[in-house]
Amino acid sequence: MKFLAAVAVSALLSIAASAAEPPRPTYVQAGRLLADPATGRVDTNKTLVISDGKVVEIRDGFQTDANAEIVDLRNAFVLPGLIDSHVHLLSEVAAAGRDIDAVKKTSSNLVVDGTVYAGRVLRAGFTTVADLGDDPDAIYALRDGVAEGKIVGPRIIAAGFVGAHGGHGDVHGFQPDILALLTPPTLCSGADECRRAVRKAVQRGAEMIKTASTGGVMSNTATGLSQQMTQDELNAVVETAHMLGRQVACHAHGADGINAALRAGVDSIEHGTYLDQESLRLMKEKGTYLVPTLLAGDTVTQAAKNPDWQTEAVRRKALQVGPNMVAAARRAREAGVKFAFGTDSAVSRHGENAKEFALLIKAGFTPLDAIRTATIWGAAHLRLSDQIGALTPGKAADLIAVKDDPLKDVTELERVTFVMKDGKTVQGIIKDGKTVAGRI
């Protein structure tokens, strides 16, 4: 018994000693480093010292340490992990049978799907996303599972959806008894109901509020793309959300709905397809972000050329919206509106988020500004500038690497070879005891 007691004490002392040891640092050797997205400064031959999931220091030269894990990116271009401010991680439009998922899949099934899609998004270099409206039980479980390290995925900011009965975000296309079962609990008609819906969403766990002031392309109903929520309803949503410390992202296509949402004080316009001069004036005046989701527009335009894709109501709206989105983004950029990167992935395929960059170039962005939308500007939009968006001491060790210079060809970001999130390697290859750039 004395021997067993001694062994137990020895084991406890060993555990205590190992727990007291400082965490093993990671040294990331970067051949080229986007050191300051704000100015576009690129440094060469740097070493990022990482500990406890954060950047601690950036040193000159390629440093080594016998006690450190060495990540060899000496032949790569390193930049901050990317941010997608508009995704839906639990589904994909292209997935077979998606149209009846609402009556077949439980929240548990959706978490399984979301786990797959979240992994794809992270491996594509997007280390933070905002999920703008999904099954609450599933998306909050996925968010928490990632945060607890149980699921491999990007950092998730999960919004709760509040929209109008019969509008975009409601359920369409089923018989009445099925609709009654599937209608989301946070839909509303009238200002008081909308206040209540926001409070319910926040109580349930929403970190943001997503609303929809206009019709939407993917709603299976021929109700157009113009305003669907009244000014009083939008005012109530925004006022209540802001009282509870939540920002409001607003899906909006038609100019009437965009401008009503802007007058209410939403924090971002998602899509902005038919914005007009009044929209631009209000966005500039209020500092509202535009999240253009050009990839969603391009995806549905191409898909709608197939007469078997979706219903006729959806196809007609898709053919209207897609060609207008790039032009709207161009006008907003020329007007000096704030931008944040967003894809609306689920409409497009998860993991292909970086295809948005080429469309931003088509809208007149420089490669540097396109990258800013997914780094420092995206971080500011999500109010996370103190944590992400740049590789500076004290911020999260979220970084990616590509072979060539994305400031010359931004489509290089479609070919990410290395991903680190919170100081942990997500994608890369171990060779001779070192992590080197490469696709798993």
N, C-alpha and C positions, 0 to 999 in steps of 0.2 A: 504493500500500500504506500509505504514511504517512497519507494522507487517511482510508482505511478504519479504520486503527488509532485515529486521533483521534476518528472518529465513534463507534467502539465504546467508547472510554474515556468520551466525553461521555455516551453512553447509560447506561453503568454508573453514572456519577456522578449522573445524573438519577434513576435507580432508587433508588440509595442515599439520595439526599436525600428522595425521596418516602416511602421506608420509614421515615426518621427523623422524619417529620412526625407530630405527635400525631393520634390518630383524631378524626374529625369528630364532635362531640357531637350528641346529639338532645335537643331540648327538647319535652317533652310538656306542653301547657297543659291542665290539668284543671279544668273548671268545678266539679265535685264529686268528691271523692276519699275513698274509704274508707281513711283514714290509719292506723287502728289496728283491725283486726278483733277484737282481744282485748276492747276496750272498746266498739266500735261507733262510734268517733269519726269523723265526716265533716267534712272541711275543704273550704273553697270557695276558688276562684281560686288555684290552686297551679301551680307548674311543676316537673316532675320532670326533673332533668338526668341524662342517660344517656350512659355511655361504656363501651366494651369490654364491652357486653352487660349492664352492671350499673347499678343506680341509684347515682349518685354523691352527689346532693344533692337536697333538696326546698326550693324557694324560694317566698316569698310573691309573689302577683301573677302575671300572665301575662308571663313574660320572653321576650325575643327576643335573637338573636345572629346577626350576618351570617354567621358561620362554622358555624352549627348548622342541622341539619334541624329544622324546626318541625312538630310534630304538633298540630293544632288540635282539641282535644276540649273546648273551652270550653263547649259546650252539651250535654255528656255527663256521665254518671256513670262514674267510673273506679274499678276495683278490681283486686286481684291476679289473675293467671291462675289458673284453676281446676284442681283436682287430682281425678282419678278413680282411686281405689285398687283398682279391680277391673274390668278389661276383658280382652277376647280379640280382638286386632286383626286376626287373620288370616282371619276368617270372619264370616258372618252366618247365623243360623238361617233367616231369611226368603229367603236367596238360593236361586234355582232350582238343583236338582241337588245341594244341599249333602250330602244323605245318601250320595252315592257319591263325594264329593270325596276321601275317604280312599284310594280305589283309582284315582283319575284324576289328582289334582293332585300334582305334585312340590313340594319345598320352594321351588324357584324360582318356581313358579306362585303359591304362597302369599305370597311376598314381594311379588309384583306386586299381589295383592289387598290385602295389608296396607298397601301404600303408598297405595292409594286410600282405605282406611278411616282410616288415620292422618291424612291430610290433612283429611278431614271432621271428625274429632274436634278437631283443632287449630283449624280455622276456627270451630268451635262454642264456642271459648273455653277449652278444656281444654289447658293447656300442659304438664302432667305427668300421666302415667298409670303405673299398675302393671299389667303384663300377667301374669295369673296362670295361666300354663300353656298353651303352644302348641307347635307343631312347633319343636324347639330350633334347628335349622339356620336356619329362616326367621325366627323372632322375634329371635334374636341378630343376624342380618344386618340386619334392619330397625332394631333398636336402634342398632347401630353406624353404619348409614348416616345415621340422623337425627343422631346425636352428631357425625358428621364433616361435617354440612352438605350431604350429597349428596341427602337425602330430606327433604321438607317434612312434619314431623309433630311431635307432642308429645315431650317428654323421656320416655324409656321406661325404667322399672325392670322388668327381665324376670326372672320367676320360673322355676324348674325344677320340674316336677311329680313328686311321689313319692306313689304310692298303692298300693292292694291289688290283687293279681290278682283279676279278676272283679268288682271294685268300681267305684265311680264314677271315671272317668278311664281305665278300660280300654276296649277296643274290643268292641262287641257287635253282634249282628245279621248277621254274615257266616258263611259256611261255615268249618269248622275250619282248612283250609289257608290261607285268607285271614287269619283271626285270628292265626295263627302269624307271618305276615309283618308284621302291623300292630301287634302288641303292643308298647307303649312299653318301652324298655330300663330305665326307672327304676321299674317296678312291683316289688312285693316281697311275700313271705310269710315272716313270722318276723322277729324283731328284727335279727338279723345281716344279712339281706338288705336290710332297710330302712336300716341304717347304710351299707351299700355303695351303695345307690341314691342316698342324699343326697350321698355323696362324688362319685359319678359326675356328678350334676347340677351340683355346684359346679365340678368339673373342667371340665365342658363350657361353663360361663359363667354359671350362674345367680347372680343378685344376691339373690334370695330363694328360699325353698322354699315351694311350695304343696302341701298334702296334703289328703286327703279322709277324714274319719273316719266319714262316713255315706254312704248312697246319695244319688243325685242325680236331679233331675227329668228332665234331658235324656239320661240313660243309657238306651239302648234295651234295658231289661231289667226284669222285674217282681220286683226284689229289695228294694223298699221304700226308706224314707228313714231307717232307724235305723242303728245303729252297724255299721260294716263293717271297721274296723281294731281290733286288740286293744290293750289298754293298753300291753303291752310294745312293740308295734310303734310306737305313737305316741310313747312315751317315747324310743325309739331315734331316731326322726326328729328330734324336737326337740333332744335332747341333742347329736346329731351336728351338726345345723345350727348350733346356738349355739356349739359348739366351733369351727366354721369361720367364725364371724362373720356368719351369715345368720339373719334372722328368719323365722318360720314363719307363713304364713297358712293357715287351715284351713277348707275347705268343710265345713259341718255344718248339718244340718236337725234331726234327732231329738235330743231332750234327752240320751239316753244317750251318743250320740257327741259332742255338744257338751261334756258334762261330762268325758268321758274325755280329750278334747283339752285342756280347761282344766287338768285335773290334770297332764297332761304338760307344760304350760307354753307352749302356743302363744301367739303374739303378737297374733293377731287371729282372730276367728270371722267367717267369711263366710256371710251369710244369717241363721243363728240362728233359724230359723222356729219351732221348738217349745221354745225355751229355757224353763227353769222357775226356781223360786226358788233352787235350788242353783246353777244357771248364773249367775244374777245375783250371788249371793254370791261365787262364785269369780272372776267377772270384776272385781268391785269389789276383791276382795282382791289380785288379781294385776295389776290395771291393764290388763287385756286390752281391746283395741279391738273394737267391733262394726262391721262393714261390712255394712249391711242389704240392699243391692241390691233395693230395693222395686220399681224399674222392671222388673227381671227377673220378679218375681212377678206384677206387674200384666200384663206382656206375655204370659206363658204362660197366665194365667187367661183372658184375652180370646181368645187363639188356640185354646185347648182347647175352646171352645164350637163350633168347626167340627169335625165328625166326621171330616173328611178330613185334619186336621192331625196329623202325626206318627203313631206307633203307638198302639194302645190302652193299652199299659203307660205310655207317656210322658204321654198325655192324662190318665189317672187321677191320676198324681202331680201334674200341673200343677194340676188342679182342687182338689186337697187343699192345696197349698202356698200359692198366691197369696193367698187370703183371710186367711191367718194371719200374713203377714209384717209388715203394718202394725201389727197388734196387738202383735206381739213387740217391734217397735222402740219402740212407745209404752211398754211395760212397762220396757224397758231404759233409756229416757230418764228415766222417772220414778224409776228406781233410781239414777240418777247414773252409769251406765256411760259409758265413753269411746266416741266415735263418729268414724268417718271415712267420707267420701262414697265410694260405689261403686255401679256400675250393672250389672255383669256384661254390658256391651254385647258384642254378638254374639248374645246372646239377644234383646235389643232392637237397634234399628238404630244403627249408629255415626253420631255427629253429633247424635243426639237425647238425649245424656247428661243435659242440663239438665232433662229432664222428671222426673228423680228429686227435684228440689227441691220440687215441688208435693206429692209423696207424703210427703216428710218433714214438711211442714206438716200433712198429714192425720194423721201420727203424733204431732202435738203440738209440733213444733219451732216456734220463732219464726223469722222470716226471717233474723235475724242468726245464730242458731245453725245454721240450715241452711247458710248461707254459710260459717260457721266450719268445718263438716265438710269443705268443699272448699277451704279455705285453710289457716289455722293449725293446725287439728286434723289435717287430712290430711298436712300437712308433718311434724308431730310423729310421726304414725303411721309414715311412711316414713323417719323419721330424717333429714329434710332441712330442718329448721327454720332452719339457718344459711344456706340457699340460696334457699328459695322460701316461699310462703305469705303474705307481706306485702310491701308496697312501702316498704322502708326502705333507707337507704344500705348498700351492700355486698352486697345480695341481687340475684338475677337480675332483669333488667328484663322480667319476664313480667307483662303487664297486658292487661286487656280493658276495653271501654267499652260501655255501653248507653245508651239515650235517657233512660229514667225511673229512678226510685229503686227498686232491688231490695229495699231494706229495708222498703218499703211493699208491694211486690208482687214476690215472689221469682221468679215466672214471667217477669219481665222478662229473666232470664238465659237464657231460650229464644230471645231476640232480640238476640244479641250483634252489634254493628255494627263493632267494631274489635278486632283481636287483635295483640299484639306478643309475641314470644318472644325472649329473650336480646337485646333491643334492636333486633330486626328486625321490621318491619311484615309481618304475614302476611295480614291482611285490612283493607282500608281503601281510600279513594279519594284520588288525588293531584289537587289542584285549585289552580291558580295558584301552583305551586311548594310547596304545603303539603299535608301529609297530613291529611285531615279524616275524621270518622266517616262510615261508610257501607258498604253491602254491595257486594262486587265482583259 
